[in-house]
Amino acid sequence: METRHGAKGTVFDDVFFTESTITGIATIKHIHVEISRQNSNLFEVKKQMANEAKAIGANAIMNFKYGQKKHKY
């Protein structure tokens, strides 16, 4: 865990992830990732999100939220 701009978070693939809002930073784009298979892990989600963030020139993801939905059969 590290702190950047007053927000605590983690770094994955050179992108800072925080569940908090970083004050003084503009939102470039809302990123939403969905992995449509059961038992996917947080590593996969962060990898896809980091790739999307870097593609638009961002180096942080704030208000990071994640969860798993029950699959329908």
C-alpha positions, 0 to 999 in steps of 0.5 A, spaced: 500 500 500 502 506 498 499 514 498 499 518 492 496 525 492 493 523 499 490 517 497 492 510 499 492 505 494 496 499 490 500 500 483 499 494 478 503 495 471 505 502 473 498 504 474 495 507 481 489 504 483 485 507 489 478 506 492 478 513 494 477 520 489 484 523 488 482 531 489 485 536 483 485 530 478 480 530 472 477 524 470 479 522 463 474 516 462 470 511 466 473 504 465 469 498 466 471 491 465 467 485 465 470 478 465 465 473 463 467 467 466 466 464 473 472 465 478 476 470 474 481 474 479 483 481 481 489 480 477 485 479 470 481 485 472 487 490 474 491 488 468 485 489 463 483 496 466 491 498 467 491 497 459 485 501 458 488 507 462 495 507 459 492 507 452 488 513 454 495 516 457 492 515 464 496 513 470 491 512 475 484 509 476 480 512 482 474 510 485 476 503 484 470 498 485 470 490 484 466 484 485 463 478 483 456 477 480 453 470 481 453 466 474 446 464 471 445 457 468 
